[in-house]
């Protein structure tokens, strides 16, 4: 063939390919113009990144009169592999055009084991509204992670909070059916549910992988082993177009979690996809990526696309009932995390990954990655000991400092909750948005239990006076029976009363004593106070010594006021009105926190009688 002919053929081929793409300005068809019997064209990716077409036959319209502007177009899909696969998981967002105008996105499927591909189409008018929503979550819509994470708690949190499995309508009376018999249309509306979203998970194994699969499957996702990433999908740097596969990343690096769907509409730099919620989180900052479809997995129950993600092309900013939406350009800032694992069972390992900055997913993925690291490389049953050190950098504030020890049968849960708990606490605060800069952890693991019980407390000084420094001896019994004596220098104030007591306790016993004495610290009212509270929280590996005397005081509006004169106490008691007032029977005269190499348990109280006069 002559060179000129070949060149013309290439030009014509490129023009033909460009015709498949949606023009830069797409005309939208309002729902009011959609009629039963109309035939349209849908676009999606069945292989690689090539957009293919399929036929769409409109059957009718379901109008949910209870929920304003929540409607669905019912259609039968034909063409390509759909006769064998039915509606594919991963097709969510596939655009549908009638007479060249965009109608909406394939987004709902009809139950399990369908005999033909019947789908619900979310009207495009409902999708394009989502970018106008607020950019910060209302307190009433926030989802809090409850720790420690159990399979039952995790599953119920996802199911109750995100409601992804809810049918299009809860009652046949809610529906107005156009184009179909009333009874048949209402029945279909009750069976239509959002197309399950493929959720690729990588780096997790064992019990943690089972936890993820069970919880997300119960919430309308299809958990899959990660398909990896593609450096660049075929087609190079061409713009993202309606019908393209698109990905959403939650976690990347040595651990991975991502989802895939289909682009519905691109308007300038605005991208709309899925046609139903991802998690229905509201405002988000999740990476938007290219994606390529490796293959299709046909199934009698539900078929799915197997996809891999490519480079980041933008940021998804909204996750709403009718779509996920965002803008092309730079991706969001992710949180770098690193976990170094030192073990007496093998070489040191370092895991590096990035997590989305999100009130729910940052704590969740922090918990899961720490737990998975310990479960995958250390023993899953029996006693283990984990020493956790590190820090979480918080933009504009002091860092959260980690330093504690966990031992016993529940050491993995304790260590993971210890790291994820402060992240949950901070990111759910009501004062200001929090941005974690990075999290670095080092975990030293051992199969030997490292516990110690407080057995006895005494002093060897025969005569004690106020103003004296007294070595208080503490006998602890280590695991296996070995005894060890520790000495704590306790300073008795010059103004101490004739009789004082020394409390030696673990962190939990001390908190019980403080609660009983109404000496808990006041609730934090700023982020700085929250971080200070976290960094001074009781640790399992510390021995706590408190010197106190029988001097009455009070806690007023969260402020501890020890050793108050009786006249002041009477005034406070009589005039407290609606203020928060609690009496204190004991005044703390001195505090000492002693780090140890054990997880300490137990408590002992020693009463000291002081001789008159100053030493």
Secondary structure, 3 states (H helix, E strand, C coil): CCHHHHHHHHHHHHHHHHHHCCCCCCCECCHHHCCCCCEEEEEEEEEECEEEEEEEEEEEEEEECCCCCCEEEEEEEECCCHHHHCCEECCCCEEEEECCEEEEEEEEEECCCCCCCEEEEEEHHHHCCHHHCCCCCCHHHCCCCCCCCCHHHHHHHHHHHHCCCCECCCCHHHEEEECCCHHHHHHHHHHEEECCEEEEEECCCHHHHHHHHHHHHCCCEEEEECCCECCCCCCCCCCCCCCCEEEEEEEEECCEEEEEEEEEEEECCEEEECCCCCCCCEEEEEEEEEEEEEEEECCCCCEEEEEEEEEEEEEEEEECCCCEEEEECCCCCCEEEEEEEEECCEEEEEEEEEECCCCCHHHHHHHHHHHHHHHHHCCCCCCEEEEEEEEEEECCCCCEEEEEEEEECCHHHHHHHHHHHHHHHHHCCCCCCCCEEEEEEEEEEECCCCEEEEEEEEECCCCCEECCEEEEEEEEEECCCCEEEEEEEEECCCCCCCEEEEEEECHHHHHHHHHHCCCCCCCCCCHHHHHHHHHCCCCCCEEEEEEEECCCEEEECCEEECCCCHHHHHHHHHHCCCCCEEEECCEEEEEEEEECCCEEECEEEEEEECEEEEC
